[in-house]
Amino acid sequence: MATEVISFSKEELEGIEVPHDDPLIISPLIANFLVARILVGTESSANILYLVAYDRLGLPRNLMKPACTPLIRLTGHSIYPVGIPELDFTVGETPRTSMIRASFTMDDISDPAYNGLIGRPILTALRAIVSPIHLKMKFPTTGGLGEVTSDQKRARFVTNYQSPEGHR
């Protein structure tokens, strides 16, 4: 594993409208499928994959372990997950990729804005550093420093903050 220093430069802000509070949204491989609209949530203690996205992957539900603990939403309401599958999670571009086996809590909500959320468990396993202002995540790999960048216009569209053309 590379031991490079992870840093973010002013030059990496090129093309990003600042100031902003846009979310970091990535498209990792989950179970060897490209899954778009995964929110990076540094404050979350869980990795969440919405059931609708899991079903689109065509994976059998019997891969899930039973979920015994409820999730507490930001609103304070608790929900009981459908199950917890362990899936391969890959980020980066070859040769700078990182793959881990991760547990996802399956949440069954209708029409989610995102397909899932990665939280501290995945970020810690990847040894990833997130820069919200740069809309970027960097992590060490055996091939050097890997990175994933969010598309600011697409992130604004997904969150209904701003359309892809830049109109509020």
C-alpha positions as CSV (number, residue, x, y, z in Angstrom):
1,M,0.0,0.0,0.0
2,A,1.3,3.4,-0.9
3,T,2.4,5.7,1.9
4,E,2.0,9.0,0.0
5,V,0.9,12.1,1.8
6,I,-2.7,12.9,0.9
7,S,-3.3,16.5,0.2
8,F,-5.6,18.8,-1.8
9,S,-4.4,21.8,-3.8
10,K,-5.9,25.1,-4.9
11,E,-5.4,23.9,-8.5
12,E,-7.8,21.0,-7.8
13,L,-10.6,23.6,-7.3
14,E,-10.5,24.5,-11.0
15,G,-14.0,24.0,-12.5
16,I,-15.7,24.0,-9.1
17,E,-18.0,26.8,-8.2
18,V,-17.0,28.0,-4.7
19,P,-18.3,28.6,-2.2
20,H,-20.7,25.7,-2.2
21,D,-22.2,23.0,0.1
22,D,-22.8,20.4,-2.6
23,P,-22.7,16.8,-1.8
24,L,-19.9,14.4,-2.8
25,I,-21.6,11.8,-5.0
26,I,-19.6,9.0,-6.6
27,S,-20.1,5.9,-8.8
28,P,-18.3,3.0,-7.4
29,L,-18.4,-0.7,-8.4
30,I,-20.6,-2.6,-5.9
31,A,-20.6,-6.4,-6.4
32,N,-18.9,-5.7,-9.8
33,F,-21.7,-3.4,-11.0
34,L,-21.3,0.3,-11.6
35,V,-23.7,2.0,-9.2
36,A,-24.3,5.7,-9.8
37,R,-25.5,8.2,-7.2
38,I,-23.8,7.0,-4.1
39,L,-23.6,9.7,-1.5
40,V,-20.4,10.0,0.6
41,G,-21.5,10.8,4.2
42,T,-18.6,11.4,6.6
43,E,-21.1,11.8,9.5
44,S,-22.8,8.5,8.9
45,S,-22.0,5.5,11.0
46,A,-23.5,3.1,8.5
47,N,-23.1,2.2,4.8
48,I,-26.6,2.1,3.3
49,L,-27.8,0.6,0.0
50,Y,-31.4,1.2,-0.9
51,L,-33.3,-2.0,-1.7
52,V,-34.4,-0.7,-5.1
53,A,-30.7,-0.4,-6.1
54,Y,-29.9,-3.8,-4.7
55,D,-32.7,-5.4,-6.6
56,R,-31.5,-3.7,-9.8
57,L,-28.2,-5.5,-9.4
58,G,-30.0,-8.8,-9.6
59,L,-28.5,-10.2,-6.5
60,P,-30.5,-12.7,-4.5
61,R,-32.0,-11.5,-1.2
62,N,-30.8,-14.6,0.6
63,L,-27.3,-13.1,0.6
64,M,-28.4,-10.8,3.3
65,K,-27.9,-11.5,7.0
66,P,-30.8,-10.5,9.2
67,A,-30.7,-7.0,10.6
68,C,-31.3,-6.8,14.4
69,T,-30.7,-3.1,15.1
70,P,-32.9,-0.3,13.8
71,L,-31.4,2.7,11.9
72,I,-32.1,6.1,13.5
73,R,-32.8,8.7,10.8
74,L,-31.8,12.4,11.2
75,T,-35.5,13.0,12.0
76,G,-35.2,10.8,15.0
77,H,-37.5,8.1,13.5
78,S,-36.2,4.6,13.5
79,I,-36.6,2.1,10.7
80,Y,-35.8,-1.6,10.6
81,P,-33.5,-2.6,7.7
82,V,-34.4,-5.4,5.4
83,G,-31.0,-7.1,5.8
84,I,-27.3,-6.7,5.7
85,P,-25.4,-8.1,2.7
86,E,-21.6,-8.1,2.4
87,L,-20.5,-6.9,-1.0
88,D,-17.3,-6.0,-2.8
89,F,-16.9,-2.2,-3.1
90,T,-14.3,-0.8,-5.5
91,V,-13.4,2.8,-6.2
92,G,-10.8,4.5,-8.4
93,E,-9.4,4.2,-11.9
94,T,-7.0,1.4,-12.9
95,P,-4.3,1.0,-11.8
96,R,-5.2,3.1,-8.7
97,T,-8.2,1.3,-7.4
98,S,-9.0,0.0,-4.0
99,M,-11.4,-2.9,-3.3
100,I,-12.8,-3.9,0.1
101,R,-15.6,-6.2,1.3
102,A,-18.2,-4.0,3.0
103,S,-21.4,-4.5,4.9
104,F,-24.4,-2.5,3.7
105,T,-27.6,-1.9,5.6
106,M,-30.5,-2.4,3.3
107,D,-33.1,0.4,3.6
108,D,-36.5,0.0,1.8
109,I,-37.7,3.5,1.0
110,S,-39.5,4.5,-2.1
111,D,-37.9,6.7,-4.7
112,P,-34.6,7.6,-3.0
113,A,-32.6,10.5,-4.5
114,Y,-29.5,8.3,-4.1
115,N,-28.8,4.6,-4.6
116,G,-27.0,4.5,-1.3
117,L,-24.6,6.1,1.1
118,I,-21.1,5.2,2.2
119,G,-20.2,6.3,5.7
120,R,-17.3,6.0,8.1
121,P,-17.0,2.2,7.9
122,I,-16.1,2.2,4.2
123,L,-14.1,5.5,4.4
124,T,-12.0,4.1,7.3
125,A,-11.5,0.7,5.5
126,L,-10.3,2.6,2.4
127,R,-8.1,4.9,4.5
128,A,-9.9,7.7,2.5
129,I,-9.6,11.4,3.1
130,V,-12.6,13.5,1.9
131,S,-12.4,17.2,0.9
132,P,-16.0,18.5,0.6
133,I,-14.8,21.8,-0.9
134,H,-12.9,19.9,-3.6
135,L,-15.7,17.4,-4.1
136,K,-13.1,14.8,-4.0
137,M,-12.0,11.7,-2.1
138,K,-8.4,10.4,-2.1
139,F,-7.1,7.0,-0.8
140,P,-3.9,5.0,-0.9
141,T,-3.6,2.1,-3.3
142,T,-0.9,-0.3,-4.3
143,G,-0.6,1.6,-7.6
144,G,-0.3,5.0,-6.0
145,L,-2.8,7.6,-4.8
146,G,-6.3,6.9,-6.0
147,E,-9.1,9.5,-6.2
148,V,-12.7,9.9,-7.0
149,T,-14.3,13.3,-7.9
150,S,-17.9,14.3,-7.8
151,D,-19.6,16.1,-10.8
152,Q,-20.9,19.3,-9.2
153,K,-23.6,20.0,-11.7
154,R,-24.9,16.4,-11.6
155,A,-24.8,16.5,-7.7
156,R,-26.9,19.7,-7.8
157,F,-29.4,18.1,-10.1
158,V,-29.7,14.9,-8.0
159,T,-30.4,16.9,-4.9
160,N,-32.8,19.3,-6.7
161,Y,-30.5,22.1,-5.7
162,Q,-29.7,23.3,-9.2
163,S,-30.4,22.0,-12.7
164,P,-27.6,20.5,-14.9
165,E,-27.6,23.6,-17.0
166,G,-26.7,25.7,-13.9
167,H,-30.1,27.4,-13.4
168,R,-31.4,27.6,-9.9
